[in-house]
Amino acid sequence: MDAITVRSVVEAKPEPLAAPLAEGLVILQVETDRYYNLNELGTEVWGLIQKPTTVNEIVDNITSTHDVDAERCEADIVSLLQDMARARLITVR
């Protein structure tokens, strides 16, 4: 897997099934038959990557709507996206 940077373009794969929860989202990766739970912020990121989006655009969106430091946000978003890529929930270009 290539490293994810702010210039990477990410997009949710169409195969996973997602269902809302009271405080987030649950995703079933049908290829591996595994479930993943996302908190509210993870759910927001999942919504943003339903179309091809750069990591930088995600970070800009989150920092403009939440009280978070840009460097911390970038690190957290990249970490989340790396986890999603390992779980085969997203594509990275």
C-alpha positions in Angstrom: 0.0 0.0 0.0 1.3 3.4 -0.9 1.7 6.1 1.7 -1.3 8.4 2.0 -0.5 12.1 1.8 -2.5 15.3 1.6 -2.3 15.0 -2.2 -3.7 11.5 -2.3 -7.2 11.1 -3.8 -9.4 8.8 -1.8 -12.8 7.3 -2.5 -15.1 4.9 -0.7 -15.4 1.6 -2.5 -19.0 0.8 -3.6 -19.0 -2.7 -2.2 -19.1 -2.0 1.6 -22.6 -1.8 3.1 -23.1 1.0 5.6 -25.8 1.6 8.1 -26.2 4.5 10.5 -26.0 4.1 14.3 -27.1 6.5 17.0 -23.6 7.9 17.3 -21.8 6.9 14.1 -21.9 4.3 11.3 -21.3 0.6 10.9 -19.7 -0.7 7.7 -19.7 -4.3 6.5 -16.8 -5.1 4.2 -18.5 -7.9 2.2 -15.2 -9.2 0.7 -13.8 -10.0 4.2 -17.1 -10.3 6.1 -15.8 -7.9 8.7 -17.7 -5.0 10.4 -16.2 -1.6 11.2 -17.6 1.0 13.5 -17.1 4.7 12.8 -17.6 7.4 15.4 -19.3 10.7 14.4 -16.2 12.2 12.9 -15.4 9.0 11.0 -18.9 9.0 9.7 -18.4 12.6 8.5 -15.2 11.5 6.7 -17.0 8.5 5.1 -19.6 11.0 3.8 -16.9 13.2 2.3 -15.3 10.3 0.4 -18.3 9.0 -1.4 -16.8 10.8 -4.4 -13.1 11.2 -5.2 -11.6 13.7 -2.7 -8.1 14.7 -1.8 -7.0 14.3 1.8 -6.3 18.0 1.8 -9.9 18.7 1.0 -11.0 16.5 3.8 -8.7 18.2 6.3 -9.9 21.6 5.1 -13.5 20.6 5.6 -13.0 19.2 9.1 -10.9 22.1 10.3 -13.4 24.6 9.0 -16.3 22.9 10.9 -14.6 21.6 14.0 -12.3 23.2 16.6 -9.2 21.2 15.8 -5.6 22.1 15.0 -4.8 21.5 11.3 -1.7 19.4 12.0 -3.5 17.2 14.4 -6.4 16.9 12.1 -4.2 15.9 9.2 -2.4 13.2 11.2 -5.7 11.8 12.5 -7.4 11.8 9.0 -4.3 10.1 7.4 -4.3 7.5 10.1 -8.1 6.8 9.6 -7.7 6.6 5.9 -4.7 4.2 6.2 -6.9 2.0 8.4 -9.7 2.2 5.8 -7.3 1.3 3.0 -5.9 -1.7 4.9 -9.5 -2.8 5.4 -10.2 -2.4 1.7 -12.9 0.1 2.3 -11.4 2.8 0.1 -9.3 3.3 -3.0 -6.3 5.6 -2.9 -4.7 7.3 -5.9 
